[in-house]
Amino acid sequence: MGAGAAKSREDEFDEEFGLQDDIFPWFQIIQWSAEDAQSNAVFRWDLPSIQCAADRLTQDHESFLVQCPEDLPGSCGFSLGEDKAFGEWAAALLEWSPTLRQVRYRLVPGRLKEETFWNRYFAGLRQAVRAEVFRDEHVGPNGTSQADPDGL
C-alpha cells in the first residue's frame, strides 16, 4: 500500500513540474554536446530550434552524407554498447524522427555500417546542437565553441 502511494505521488510530481526525463534524450544530448565548452560560454537553448536543426541532418540520405561526413572525436568514447548512452539515444531518436528512420534504412547496411552511421549522426548532431546552444559564439569545425572576435 505504501509503495503504491509513493509511486503515484512521484508520477504527479513528474507531470506537474515537467522534469528533464520528459524530453528524453534531448536534455542529455544537449548536456553532452556542451560538456567541453569554454567555462565562460553562454548556455541557452530552445528545444524546438534544436529539434529543427537535428531534423535538417536527415532531410534525405544525401543531406545526411553532406552534413555528417565525419566520426566523433575519439575522446567522446562513442559506442553503441550498453555501457554508453548512445544506443538508448539512437533508439529514442528513431522513434522521434521518421526521416531519421528512412535515412538509416536507406544507408544501413548498404553504404554504411550501423556503428559508422550512428557515429557520424551523433557527430553532426553534436555540432548542430552546439551551433544552436552557443548562438553568440562561433562553433569550430571540431564542434568546440570559440568566442566571436567581432562580437557578432
C-alpha positions in Angstrom: 0.0 0.0 0.0 2.7 2.5 0.9 4.8 1.8 -2.2 1.8 2.3 -4.4 1.0 5.7 -2.8 4.6 6.8 -3.2 4.6 5.8 -6.9 1.5 7.9 -7.6 3.0 11.0 -5.9 6.1 10.5 -7.9 4.1 10.4 -11.1 2.2 13.6 -10.2 5.5 15.3 -9.4 6.9 14.5 -12.8 3.7 15.7 -14.6 3.4 18.8 -12.6 7.0 20.0 -12.9 8.0 18.5 -16.2 11.3 17.0 -15.2 14.1 16.6 -17.7 13.3 13.0 -18.5 10.1 14.1 -20.1 12.1 15.2 -23.1 14.5 12.2 -23.3 17.0 12.2 -24.8 17.2 15.9 -25.7 18.3 17.2 -22.3 21.0 14.6 -22.1 22.2 15.2 -25.7 22.3 19.0 -25.0 24.4 18.4 -21.9 26.7 16.1 -23.7 27.1 18.5 -26.6 28.1 21.3 -24.3 30.3 19.4 -21.7 33.6 20.6 -23.2 32.5 24.2 -23.9 34.6 27.0 -22.6 33.9 27.9 -19.0 32.7 31.4 -19.9 30.3 30.2 -22.7 26.7 31.4 -22.5 24.5 28.3 -22.4 21.0 29.0 -23.8 18.7 26.6 -25.6 15.4 26.3 -27.2 14.2 22.7 -27.8 12.1 23.3 -30.9 15.1 25.1 -32.6 17.4 22.2 -31.7 15.0 19.7 -33.0 14.7 21.6 -36.3 18.4 21.6 -36.6 18.5 17.9 -35.9 15.8 17.3 -38.5 17.8 19.1 -41.1 20.6 16.5 -40.8 18.3 13.8 -42.2 16.0 15.5 -44.7 17.2 12.8 -47.0 20.2 10.5 -47.3 22.2 13.0 -49.3 21.7 15.7 -46.6 23.0 13.2 -44.1 26.1 12.3 -46.1 26.9 16.0 -46.6 26.1 17.2 -43.1 27.5 14.2 -41.2 30.7 13.4 -43.0 33.0 12.6 -40.0 33.1 10.5 -37.0 33.0 11.8 -33.4 36.4 12.5 -31.9 37.9 9.5 -30.1 37.7 11.4 -26.9 33.9 11.1 -27.0 34.2 7.4 -26.4 31.5 6.5 -28.9 30.0 3.0 -28.7 26.5 1.6 -29.1 27.3 -0.8 -26.3 25.2 -1.0 -23.1 27.9 0.8 -21.2 27.2 4.1 -23.1 24.1 6.2 -23.6 24.4 6.4 -27.4 22.4 3.2 -28.0 19.5 4.5 -25.9 19.6 7.9 -27.5 19.6 6.3 -31.0 16.5 4.3 -30.2 14.7 7.3 -28.8 15.7 9.4 -31.8 14.4 6.8 -34.2 11.0 6.9 -32.5 11.1 10.7 -32.7 12.1 11.2 -36.3 10.5 9.4 -39.3 13.1 10.9 -41.6 15.9 9.6 -39.5 14.4 6.1 -39.7 14.1 6.4 -43.5 17.7 7.7 -44.0 19.0 4.9 -41.7 17.0 2.3 -43.6 18.4 3.6 -46.9 22.1 3.8 -45.8 22.5 0.8 -43.4 23.9 -1.7 -44.2 24.2 -1.0 -47.9 26.5 2.1 -47.7 27.4 2.4 -44.0 27.8 0.0 -41.1 25.4 0.6 -38.2 28.1 1.8 -35.9 29.5 4.2 -38.6 26.1 5.6 -39.3 25.4 6.5 -35.7 28.9 7.7 -35.0 28.6 10.2 -37.9 25.0 11.1 -37.0 26.0 12.0 -33.4 29.0 14.0 -34.7 26.6 16.0 -36.9 24.0 16.3 -34.2 26.6 17.4 -31.6 27.8 20.2 -34.0 24.2 21.2 -34.8 23.2 21.4 -31.1 26.3 23.4 -30.3 25.5 25.9 -33.0 22.0 26.4 -31.5 23.1 26.4 -27.9 26.0 28.8 -28.4 24.5 31.3 -30.8 26.6 34.1 -29.5 29.8 32.2 -30.2 31.2 30.5 -33.3 31.3 26.7 -33.3 34.6 25.5 -34.7 34.9 22.6 -37.2 35.7 20.2 -34.4 32.5 21.2 -32.5 34.2 23.4 -29.9 32.9 26.8 -29.2 35.1 29.8 -29.9 34.3 33.4 -28.9 33.4 35.5 -31.9 36.2 38.1 -32.2 33.8 40.6 -33.8 31.1 40.1 -31.2 28.7 39.1 -34.0 
